Amino acid sequence: MEIGERASLTQRSRGEILGLLHFYNAPGDESLPYFQVTDTSGAGRKNYSHDPRAVLIKDIRNKENEFSLQIHSFAAVPVKCARYPTDADEDELCHRHASEAQQILMENVEGAQDIVVFDTTLRKASKDEVLRRPVRKVHIDQTSLGVLHRVKRHLSEDHAEKMLAGRLRIRLINVWRPIVETVEDHHLAMAESPTVDELDLVEVRHEYPDREGETYAVRYSAQQRFWYWSQMSSGEALLLQCFDSQQHYEEGHLQHSSRCAHASFNPVEVRTPDCKRQSIETRCIIMG
């Protein structure tokens, strides 16, 4: 990166940013979209492409209390946990963050009674390594069908039946934290849930050797509003709600839900961004 370009990135990492986001572009043959996992590492192939767009992304810094999981689908919270040591190995980091994520959720999610961690992922920005680098496509981690698969797999058929009948509230929430001192590249953009229409969402089937899942890709719409948290530090965490059964199922029928479309981005004027961002994300099922 050029010196002037680096200064521009630092300056632009606060306040509103014109960021490059990658939205869903349908297969040319009009077939249903899918992602097929072909390797144990998670690598695979898909039959759709992306639609890059320059989008105005606003800053929640100093407005943190104005956002909630229930309405906007994301929340910004301070955390009391100690900084992660730079020399910690991956297993140690994942184990520690999984434990701390449960504590963060219990303190910040009203009504949470029990929490099951089902995935923890360490991501590092990289010009070369494809796997586990920040995800640039705008997406939501689970559809309602994907949630049903998750609940059956990580809890039980009984839990799934109670959720569908409205007798058990199930939420899927991600806890996202930086490992580096300050995030200055590959920021995380989050869409206000009410600005993402159901028609913007596209179900993408995920095919694994032993199971199936389903996520949402997101079509671009001018009504969508995106936010990020500038200069985010390791003492701060973002909560991203992917699903809430209390909003989603009413008398057995599918309803609108607060769900967070999100993606990694850089300012459009930065042609060759730094790759310093390291982050860790834990995905959890919250009961209650």
Residue pairs with C-beta under 8 A, 6 or more apart in sequence:
1 9
1 270
1 272
1 273
1 274
5 269
5 270
5 271
5 272
6 274
8 267
8 269
8 270
9 184
9 185
9 266
9 267
9 270
9 273
9 274
10 184
12 267
12 269
12 270
13 184
13 187
13 230
13 231
13 267
14 59
14 61
14 230
14 231
15 59
15 230
16 56
16 57
16 58
16 59
17 56
17 57
17 59
17 187
17 228
17 265
17 267
18 54
18 55
18 56
18 57
18 267
18 268
18 269
19 54
19 55
19 56
19 57
19 187
19 189
19 226
19 228
19 265
19 266
19 267
19 268
20 52
20 53
20 54
20 55
20 265
20 266
20 267
20 268
21 52
21 53
21 55
21 57
21 136
21 138
21 189
21 220
21 226
21 263
21 265
22 50
22 51
22 52
22 53
22 136
22 137
22 138
22 263
23 50
23 51
23 52
23 53
23 137
23 138
23 217
23 218
23 219
23 220
24 33
24 48
24 50
24 51
24 137
24 138
24 202
24 217
24 218
24 219
24 220
25 48
25 49
25 50
25 51
26 33
26 48
26 202
27 33
27 47
27 48
31 47
32 203
32 205
33 46
33 47
33 48
33 202
33 203
33 204
33 205
33 217
34 46
34 47
34 204
34 205
34 206
34 207
35 44
35 45
35 46
35 204
35 205
35 206
35 207
35 215
36 44
36 45
36 46
36 207
37 43
37 44
37 206
37 207
37 208
37 209
38 44
38 45
41 131
42 131
42 132
43 130
43 131
46 204
48 204
48 217
50 136
50 137
51 219
51 220
53 220
54 268
55 189
55 224
55 226
56 226
57 187
57 189
57 226
57 227
57 228
57 265
58 225
58 226
58 227
58 228
59 227
59 228
59 229
59 230
60 66
60 67
60 76
60 227
60 228
60 229
61 229
61 230
61 231
64 76
64 77
64 229
67 74
67 75
67 76
67 227
68 75
69 75
69 109
69 173
69 239
69 241
69 244
69 258
70 244
70 258
71 193
71 194
71 258
72 190
72 192
72 193
72 194
72 258
73 190
73 191
73 192
73 193
73 240
73 241
73 258
73 259
73 260
74 190
74 227
74 238
74 239
74 240
74 241
74 260
74 262
75 108
75 238
75 239
76 229
76 236
76 237
76 238
76 239
77 104
77 108
77 236
77 237
77 238
77 239
78 235
78 236
78 237
79 100
79 104
79 177
79 235
79 236
79 237
81 100
81 103
81 104
81 235
83 181
83 234
83 235
84 93
84 96
84 97
84 179
84 234
84 280
88 96
90 122
93 122
93 179
93 280
94 120
94 122
94 280
97 120
97 175
97 177
97 280
97 282
98 117
98 120
98 282
100 175
101 117
101 120
101 175
101 282
101 284
102 115
102 117
102 284
104 175
104 237
104 239
105 112
105 115
105 173
105 175
105 239
105 284
105 286
106 112
106 115
108 239
109 171
109 173
109 239
109 286
111 169
111 288
112 171
112 286
112 287
112 288
113 287
113 288
114 286
114 287
114 288
115 284
115 285
115 286
115 287
116 154
116 155
116 284
116 285
116 287
117 282
117 283
117 284
118 150
118 153
118 154
118 283
118 284
118 285
119 282
119 283
120 280
120 281
120 282
120 283
121 132
121 280
121 281
121 282
121 283
122 132
122 179
122 278
122 279
122 280
123 132
123 133
123 134
123 135
123 277
123 278
123 279
123 280
123 281
124 132
124 133
124 275
124 277
124 278
125 133
125 134
125 185
125 186
125 273
125 274
125 275
125 276
125 277
125 278
126 133
126 275
127 275
134 186
134 188
134 264
134 277
134 279
135 263
135 264
136 263
136 264
136 265
137 217
137 263
138 189
138 191
138 217
138 218
138 261
138 262
138 263
139 215
139 216
139 217
139 218
139 261
139 262
139 263
140 201
140 215
140 216
140 218
140 242
140 259
140 260
140 261
140 262
141 172
141 174
141 215
141 240
141 242
141 283
142 150
142 172
142 213
142 214
142 215
142 216
142 242
142 243
143 201
143 203
143 214
143 215
143 216
144 243
144 248
144 254
144 257
145 203
145 214
146 206
146 213
146 214
146 215
147 170
147 172
147 242
147 243
147 245
148 160
148 163
148 164
149 211
149 212
149 213
149 214
150 172
150 213
150 285
151 159
151 160
151 163
151 170
151 285
152 159
152 160
153 211
154 285
155 285
159 168
159 170
159 287
162 168
163 169
163 170
163 245
163 249
164 249
164 252
165 252
166 245
166 249
166 250
166 251
166 252
168 245
168 287
169 244
169 245
169 246
169 287
169 288
170 243
170 244
170 245
170 285
170 286
170 287
171 241
171 243
171 244
171 245
171 246
171 285
171 286
172 241
172 242
172 243
172 283
172 284
172 285
172 286
173 239
173 240
173 241
173 242
173 283
173 284
173 286
174 239
174 240
174 242
174 281
174 282
174 283
174 284
175 237
175 238
175 239
175 281
175 282
175 284
176 188
176 237
176 238
176 239
176 240
176 279
176 280
176 281
177 234
177 236
177 237
177 238
177 279
177 280
177 281
178 232
178 233
178 234
178 236
178 277
178 278
178 279
179 234
179 278
179 279
179 280
180 234
180 276
180 277
180 278
180 279
181 233
181 234
182 231
182 232
182 233
183 229
183 231
183 232
183 233
183 277
183 279
184 231
184 274
184 276
184 277
185 266
185 270
185 273
185 274
185 275
185 276
185 277
186 264
186 265
186 266
186 273
186 275
186 277
187 228
187 229
187 230
187 232
187 264
187 265
187 266
188 228
188 229
188 232
188 238
188 262
188 263
188 264
188 265
188 279
189 226
189 227
189 228
189 262
189 263
189 264
189 265
190 226
190 227
190 228
190 238
190 240
190 260
190 261
190 262
191 218
191 224
191 225
191 226
191 227
191 260
191 261
191 262
192 224
192 225
192 226
192 227
193 257
193 258
193 259
193 260
193 261
195 223
195 224
195 225
196 218
196 221
196 224
196 259
196 261
197 221
197 223
198 256
199 219
200 218
200 219
200 220
200 221
200 224
200 261
201 216
201 217
201 218
201 219
202 216
202 217
202 218
202 219
203 214
203 215
203 216
204 214
204 215
204 216
204 217
205 212
205 213
205 214
206 212
206 213
206 214
206 215
216 259
216 261
218 261
224 261
228 265
229 236
229 238
232 238
240 260
240 262
241 258
241 259
241 260
242 259
242 260
242 283
243 257
243 259
244 257
244 258
244 259
247 255
247 256
247 257
247 258
248 254
248 255
248 257
249 255
266 273
